Amino acid sequence: MSQTPRTGTRTAVVTGASSGIGRATALRLAAAGHRVIAGARRTDRLAELARTPGIVCVPLDVTDQTSVDRFTEAVDRCDVLVNNAGGAIGTDAVADADIAAWQAMFDVNVLGVLRLTKALLPALIASGDGQVVTIGSIAAREPYRGGGGYNAAKHAVAALTRVLRIELLGAPVRVSQIDPGLVETEFSVNRFAGDTDAAARVYAGMTPLTADDIAEAVTWVVERPAHVNIDSMLVLARDQTSAQVVHRS
């Protein structure tokens, strides 16, 4: 069966685009011919990203509904939504859990995805060939020691994504989740509150994924034919087989 090729430039919205996977994804999608609307909190980094042809940058804090409303008002079209904004805070055991940290993780990882998806879903449906790609984590599939709050948040993201896929069955919108393992970005620096030594130990003695590895996966998923839905994808470094099983030399 032949497929009708897509025509025209598609618009992709990428959250958390100031660094790491989000920035790499914005650059990859722009290079692939998409018009990209990139959102993030750090406006100085957005200004740098905005110099790239094909990328429009708009300030966005996914934990602030007013910011989300202002951002989505600036989105005139949305064919692709990449829910990337997220992060982990600390490594406390459940018994020692910092409730505020858990709330912050749920706000950015879970409610942030909900806010943007809800706001842009009408535009995604109206596009006639919409796509939601959410960046999850191996933590969405496999809980691990020291990751309680982040594990719980990413499991919630996986449930939200799966429910959305079920609810949109029959609509012209594909829904995918990409779950990376160890990716060397600012993720661990942020998790350890700026402790670069602690962050470096996460990747010591192994070759982790790069942000561009995941951006390439996102682009591949987005560019499948409209009838092909990559429901989920787990991407690990060769040196990693599960959340806490890593070969180190």
LOROFI-913977 format. One record per residue (C-alpha): residue number from 0; x, y, z. Coordinates in steps of 0.001 Angstrom, whole numbers, always signed. Each point is the difference from the previous one (the first is absolute). Layout:
N
<lose num="NUM" c1="X" c2="Y" c3="Z"/>
...
This chain:
249
<lose num="0" c1="+0" c2="+0" c3="+0"/>
<lose num="1" c1="+1500" c2="+3326" c3="-1014"/>
<lose num="2" c1="+38" c2="+2879" c3="+2448"/>
<lose num="3" c1="-836" c2="+3604" c3="-762"/>
<lose num="4" c1="+3167" c2="+2015" c3="+598"/>
<lose num="5" c1="-117" c2="+2903" c3="+2416"/>
<lose num="6" c1="+65" c2="+3425" c3="-1609"/>
<lose num="7" c1="+1057" c2="+3337" c3="+1411"/>
<lose num="8" c1="+2089" c2="+846" c3="+3026"/>
<lose num="9" c1="-1053" c2="-1590" c3="+3266"/>
<lose num="10" c1="+214" c2="+1949" c3="+3256"/>
<lose num="11" c1="+1515" c2="-1750" c3="+2997"/>
<lose num="12" c1="-272" c2="+1329" c3="+3554"/>
<lose num="13" c1="+2829" c2="-1065" c3="+2312"/>
<lose num="14" c1="-37" c2="+637" c3="+3763"/>
<lose num="15" c1="+3062" c2="+151" c3="+2223"/>
<lose num="16" c1="+1940" c2="+1132" c3="-3057"/>
<lose num="17" c1="+2736" c2="+2063" c3="+1655"/>
<lose num="18" c1="+2361" c2="-2938" c3="+544"/>
<lose num="19" c1="+538" c2="-3736" c3="-262"/>
<lose num="20" c1="-2479" c2="-2167" c3="-1868"/>
<lose num="21" c1="-2404" c2="+2876" c3="-609"/>
<lose num="22" c1="+2601" c2="+2220" c3="-1636"/>
<lose num="23" c1="+1389" c2="-2875" c3="-2068"/>
<lose num="24" c1="-3519" c2="-934" c3="-1121"/>
<lose num="25" c1="-830" c2="+3560" c3="-1035"/>
<lose num="26" c1="+3197" c2="+125" c3="-2071"/>
<lose num="27" c1="-575" c2="-3442" c3="-1564"/>
<lose num="28" c1="-3607" c2="+745" c3="-949"/>
<lose num="29" c1="+939" c2="+3373" c3="-1467"/>
<lose num="30" c1="+2774" c2="-1648" c3="-2032"/>
<lose num="31" c1="-2556" c2="-2535" c3="-1246"/>
<lose num="32" c1="-2179" c2="+2802" c3="-1345"/>
<lose num="33" c1="-2452" c2="+578" c3="+2817"/>
<lose num="34" c1="-938" c2="+3439" c3="+1219"/>
<lose num="35" c1="+769" c2="-195" c3="+3715"/>
<lose num="36" c1="-1556" c2="+1961" c3="+2858"/>
<lose num="37" c1="+2297" c2="-531" c3="+2962"/>
<lose num="38" c1="-974" c2="+756" c3="+3578"/>
<lose num="39" c1="+2011" c2="+97" c3="+3228"/>
<lose num="40" c1="+526" c2="+2044" c3="+3164"/>
<lose num="41" c1="+3564" c2="+1123" c3="-661"/>
<lose num="42" c1="-494" c2="+2870" c3="-2420"/>
<lose num="43" c1="+3736" c2="+682" c3="-424"/>
<lose num="44" c1="+469" c2="-3475" c3="-1445"/>
<lose num="45" c1="-3132" c2="+356" c3="-2109"/>
<lose num="46" c1="+1461" c2="+3146" c3="-1524"/>
<lose num="47" c1="+3004" c2="-2020" c3="-1137"/>
<lose num="48" c1="-2193" c2="-2783" c3="-1409"/>
<lose num="49" c1="-2169" c2="+2553" c3="-1825"/>
<lose num="50" c1="+2959" c2="+845" c3="-2258"/>
<lose num="51" c1="-547" c2="-3347" c3="-1733"/>
<lose num="52" c1="-2046" c2="+313" c3="-3211"/>
<lose num="53" c1="-3418" c2="-1590" c3="+364"/>
<lose num="54" c1="-180" c2="+297" c3="+3793"/>
<lose num="55" c1="-2234" c2="+2486" c3="+1787"/>
<lose num="56" c1="+510" c2="+261" c3="+3753"/>
<lose num="57" c1="-2653" c2="+949" c3="+2541"/>
<lose num="58" c1="+459" c2="+53" c3="+3806"/>
<lose num="59" c1="-1782" c2="-2890" c3="+1723"/>
<lose num="60" c1="-286" c2="-1342" c3="+3521"/>
<lose num="61" c1="-2068" c2="-3193" c3="-214"/>
<lose num="62" c1="-747" c2="+202" c3="+3754"/>
<lose num="63" c1="-1745" c2="+3379" c3="-376"/>
<lose num="64" c1="-3417" c2="-18" c3="-1665"/>
<lose num="65" c1="+226" c2="+3703" c3="-850"/>
<lose num="66" c1="+3327" c2="-620" c3="-1757"/>
<lose num="67" c1="-1493" c2="-2970" c3="-1848"/>
<lose num="68" c1="-2957" c2="+2125" c3="-1128"/>
<lose num="69" c1="+2293" c2="+2756" c3="-1308"/>
<lose num="70" c1="+2186" c2="-2539" c3="-1753"/>
<lose num="71" c1="-2857" c2="-1792" c3="-1714"/>
<lose num="72" c1="-1479" c2="+3315" c3="-1137"/>
<lose num="73" c1="+3211" c2="+447" c3="-1982"/>
<lose num="74" c1="-400" c2="-3418" c3="-1665"/>
<lose num="75" c1="-1881" c2="+601" c3="-3247"/>
<lose num="76" c1="+258" c2="-3611" c3="-1134"/>
<lose num="77" c1="+1070" c2="-3271" c3="+1596"/>
<lose num="78" c1="+604" c2="-3225" c3="-1885"/>
<lose num="79" c1="+2441" c2="-1490" c3="+2500"/>
<lose num="80" c1="+287" c2="+461" c3="+3756"/>
<lose num="81" c1="+3164" c2="-1242" c3="+1693"/>
<lose num="82" c1="-584" c2="-63" c3="+3756"/>
<lose num="83" c1="+3582" c2="+92" c3="+1215"/>
<lose num="84" c1="+41" c2="+2319" c3="+3030"/>
<lose num="85" c1="+636" c2="-1958" c3="+3199"/>
<lose num="86" c1="+2601" c2="-1019" c3="+2511"/>
<lose num="87" c1="+907" c2="-1697" c3="+3264"/>
<lose num="88" c1="+783" c2="+1455" c3="+3410"/>
<lose num="89" c1="+2190" c2="-1892" c3="+2450"/>
<lose num="90" c1="+373" c2="-3687" c3="+804"/>
<lose num="91" c1="-1815" c2="-255" c3="+3336"/>
<lose num="92" c1="-1591" c2="-3252" c3="+1131"/>
<lose num="93" c1="-3770" c2="+5" c3="+404"/>
<lose num="94" c1="+467" c2="+3" c3="+3781"/>
<lose num="95" c1="+1943" c2="+3256" c3="-307"/>
<lose num="96" c1="-2045" c2="+1516" c3="-2790"/>
<lose num="97" c1="-56" c2="+3759" c3="-423"/>
<lose num="98" c1="-3681" c2="+620" c3="-718"/>
<lose num="99" c1="+716" c2="+3338" c3="-1691"/>
<lose num="100" c1="+2483" c2="-1689" c3="-2331"/>
<lose num="101" c1="-2543" c2="-2670" c3="-911"/>
<lose num="102" c1="-2603" c2="+2687" c3="-712"/>
<lose num="103" c1="+2478" c2="+1872" c3="-2191"/>
<lose num="104" c1="+816" c2="-3161" c3="-1953"/>
<lose num="105" c1="-3660" c2="-788" c3="-552"/>
<lose num="106" c1="-688" c2="+3583" c3="-1053"/>
<lose num="107" c1="+2652" c2="+129" c3="-2694"/>
<lose num="108" c1="-23" c2="-3629" c3="-1186"/>
<lose num="109" c1="-3689" c2="-883" c3="+202"/>
<lose num="110" c1="-2071" c2="+3159" c3="+167"/>
<lose num="111" c1="+2339" c2="+1738" c3="-2432"/>
<lose num="112" c1="-748" c2="-2698" c3="-2580"/>
<lose num="113" c1="-3701" c2="+264" c3="+789"/>
<lose num="114" c1="-95" c2="+3813" c3="-295"/>
<lose num="115" c1="+1691" c2="+111" c3="-3402"/>
<lose num="116" c1="-1792" c2="-3015" c3="-1438"/>
<lose num="117" c1="-3409" c2="+1257" c3="+1072"/>
<lose num="118" c1="+689" c2="+3477" c3="-1353"/>
<lose num="119" c1="+1290" c2="-1135" c3="-3399"/>
<lose num="120" c1="-2177" c2="-3057" c3="-615"/>
<lose num="121" c1="-2626" c2="+1917" c3="-2017"/>
<lose num="122" c1="+2738" c2="+1295" c3="-2326"/>
<lose num="123" c1="+1558" c2="-3461" c3="-281"/>
<lose num="124" c1="-3333" c2="-1498" c3="-1017"/>
<lose num="125" c1="-712" c2="+2874" c3="-2395"/>
<lose num="126" c1="+3329" c2="-567" c3="-1742"/>
<lose num="127" c1="-1349" c2="-3289" c3="-1350"/>
<lose num="128" c1="+3307" c2="-1740" c3="+696"/>
<lose num="129" c1="+949" c2="+830" c3="+3574"/>
<lose num="130" c1="+2602" c2="-1633" c3="+2210"/>
<lose num="131" c1="+695" c2="+109" c3="+3737"/>
<lose num="132" c1="+3435" c2="-1252" c3="+1032"/>
<lose num="133" c1="+674" c2="-81" c3="+3724"/>
<lose num="134" c1="+3492" c2="-518" c3="+1365"/>
<lose num="135" c1="-319" c2="-2441" c3="+2870"/>
<lose num="136" c1="+2819" c2="-1960" c3="+1603"/>
<lose num="137" c1="+1075" c2="-3502" c3="+866"/>
<lose num="138" c1="-1382" c2="+1142" c3="+3374"/>
<lose num="139" c1="-3452" c2="-220" c3="-1607"/>
<lose num="140" c1="+498" c2="-3741" c3="-462"/>
<lose num="141" c1="+2206" c2="-1070" c3="+2882"/>
<lose num="142" c1="+134" c2="+1505" c3="+3506"/>
<lose num="143" c1="+3447" c2="+251" c3="+1504"/>
<lose num="144" c1="+1500" c2="+715" c3="+3398"/>
<lose num="145" c1="+383" c2="+3717" c3="+669"/>
<lose num="146" c1="-2444" c2="+984" c3="-2712"/>
<lose num="147" c1="-3322" c2="-156" c3="+1838"/>
<lose num="148" c1="-1456" c2="+3375" c3="-927"/>
<lose num="149" c1="+1335" c2="-23" c3="-3543"/>
<lose num="150" c1="-1061" c2="-3642" c3="-504"/>
<lose num="151" c1="-3520" c2="+818" c3="+1143"/>
<lose num="152" c1="-213" c2="+3082" c3="-2203"/>
<lose num="153" c1="+1248" c2="-1760" c3="-3125"/>
<lose num="154" c1="-2314" c2="-2967" c3="+603"/>
<lose num="155" c1="-2827" c2="+2548" c3="+102"/>
<lose num="156" c1="+1237" c2="+1479" c3="-3281"/>
<lose num="157" c1="-88" c2="-3461" c3="-1578"/>
<lose num="158" c1="-3568" c2="-544" c3="+1199"/>
<lose num="159" c1="-1060" c2="+3425" c3="-1288"/>
<lose num="160" c1="+1594" c2="-697" c3="-3370"/>
<lose num="161" c1="-1640" c2="-3394" c3="-328"/>
<lose num="162" c1="-3422" c2="+1367" c3="+945"/>
<lose num="163" c1="+401" c2="+2749" c3="-2594"/>
<lose num="164" c1="+838" c2="-2596" c3="-2643"/>
<lose num="165" c1="-3165" c2="-1922" c3="+884"/>
<lose num="166" c1="-2183" c2="+3116" c3="+66"/>
<lose num="167" c1="+1255" c2="+1202" c3="-3386"/>
<lose num="168" c1="-565" c2="-3277" c3="-1811"/>
<lose num="169" c1="-1724" c2="+956" c3="-3246"/>
<lose num="170" c1="+1213" c2="+3597" c3="+110"/>
<lose num="171" c1="+2797" c2="+1209" c3="-2331"/>
<lose num="172" c1="+2543" c2="+218" c3="+2807"/>
<lose num="173" c1="+2805" c2="-2413" c3="+810"/>
<lose num="174" c1="+1266" c2="-367" c3="+3574"/>
<lose num="175" c1="+3475" c2="-1253" c3="+891"/>
<lose num="176" c1="+2261" c2="-228" c3="+3029"/>
<lose num="177" c1="+3779" c2="-236" c3="-191"/>
<lose num="178" c1="+1718" c2="-1261" c3="+3163"/>
<lose num="179" c1="+3748" c2="+709" c3="+186"/>
<lose num="180" c1="+2420" c2="-1589" c3="+2401"/>
<lose num="181" c1="+3200" c2="+1798" c3="+985"/>
<lose num="182" c1="+427" c2="+3124" c3="-2110"/>
<lose num="183" c1="+2812" c2="+2377" c3="+868"/>
<lose num="184" c1="-1616" c2="+3432" c3="+183"/>
<lose num="185" c1="-597" c2="+2489" c3="+2815"/>
<lose num="186" c1="-2573" c2="-2439" c3="+1415"/>
<lose num="187" c1="+2270" c2="-1401" c3="+2714"/>
<lose num="188" c1="+1530" c2="+3390" c3="+822"/>
<lose num="189" c1="-3499" c2="+1296" c3="+648"/>
<lose num="190" c1="-945" c2="-3123" c3="+1945"/>
<lose num="191" c1="+2981" c2="+487" c3="+2301"/>
<lose num="192" c1="-659" c2="+3726" c3="+435"/>
<lose num="193" c1="+3059" c2="+1063" c3="-1971"/>
<lose num="194" c1="+2446" c2="-2571" c3="+1385"/>
<lose num="195" c1="+2000" c2="-712" c3="-3161"/>
<lose num="196" c1="+2139" c2="-2663" c3="+1682"/>
<lose num="197" c1="-3063" c2="-2012" c3="+1009"/>
<lose num="198" c1="-1409" c2="+407" c3="-3495"/>
<lose num="199" c1="+3241" c2="-1176" c3="-1612"/>
<lose num="200" c1="-48" c2="-3187" c3="+2094"/>
<lose num="201" c1="-3324" c2="-984" c3="-1605"/>
<lose num="202" c1="+1766" c2="-409" c3="-3354"/>
<lose num="203" c1="+3463" c2="-1019" c3="+1200"/>
<lose num="204" c1="+1625" c2="-2941" c3="-1794"/>
<lose num="205" c1="-2737" c2="-440" c3="-2615"/>
<lose num="206" c1="-1100" c2="+1600" c3="-3242"/>
<lose num="207" c1="-3424" c2="+1587" c3="+519"/>
<lose num="208" c1="-2445" c2="+1136" c3="-2630"/>
<lose num="209" c1="+146" c2="+3576" c3="-1248"/>
<lose num="210" c1="-2864" c2="+2454" c3="-315"/>
<lose num="211" c1="+340" c2="-250" c3="-3767"/>
<lose num="212" c1="-498" c2="-3786" c3="+125"/>
<lose num="213" c1="-3464" c2="+574" c3="+1465"/>
<lose num="214" c1="-707" c2="+2929" c3="-2307"/>
<lose num="215" c1="+741" c2="-2275" c3="-2948"/>
<lose num="216" c1="-2462" c2="-2560" c3="+1399"/>
<lose num="217" c1="-2673" c2="+2700" c3="+420"/>
<lose num="218" c1="+496" c2="+1156" c3="-3576"/>
<lose num="219" c1="-229" c2="-3549" c3="-1327"/>
<lose num="220" c1="-3246" c2="-614" c3="+1923"/>
<lose num="221" c1="-1505" c2="+3279" c3="-1204"/>
<lose num="222" c1="+882" c2="-670" c3="-3622"/>
<lose num="223" c1="-1629" c2="-3441" c3="-253"/>
<lose num="224" c1="-2955" c2="-116" c3="-2403"/>
<lose num="225" c1="-3268" c2="+1223" c3="+1504"/>
<lose num="226" c1="-1364" c2="-3537" c3="+361"/>
<lose num="227" c1="+3006" c2="-1138" c3="+2087"/>
<lose num="228" c1="-149" c2="+626" c3="+3761"/>
<lose num="229" c1="+3120" c2="-839" c3="+1998"/>
<lose num="230" c1="-1809" c2="-466" c3="+3309"/>
<lose num="231" c1="+3115" c2="-269" c3="+2145"/>
<lose num="232" c1="+3756" c2="-164" c3="-345"/>
<lose num="233" c1="+2626" c2="-865" c3="+2614"/>
<lose num="234" c1="+3444" c2="+1363" c3="-876"/>
<lose num="235" c1="+3020" c2="-1110" c3="+2035"/>
<lose num="236" c1="+3727" c2="+317" c3="-379"/>
<lose num="237" c1="+1777" c2="-3245" c3="-880"/>
<lose num="238" c1="+1548" c2="+152" c3="+3484"/>
<lose num="239" c1="-3393" c2="+9" c3="+1752"/>
<lose num="240" c1="-2519" c2="-2836" c3="+183"/>
<lose num="241" c1="-2357" c2="+1321" c3="+2688"/>
<lose num="242" c1="-426" c2="+2964" c3="+2306"/>
<lose num="243" c1="+2894" c2="-852" c3="+2304"/>
<lose num="244" c1="+1884" c2="-2678" c3="-1912"/>
<lose num="245" c1="+2833" c2="+1750" c3="-1801"/>
<lose num="246" c1="+3316" c2="-1334" c3="-1295"/>
<lose num="247" c1="+2835" c2="+2267" c3="+1133"/>
<lose num="248" c1="+3611" c2="-471" c3="-1058"/>
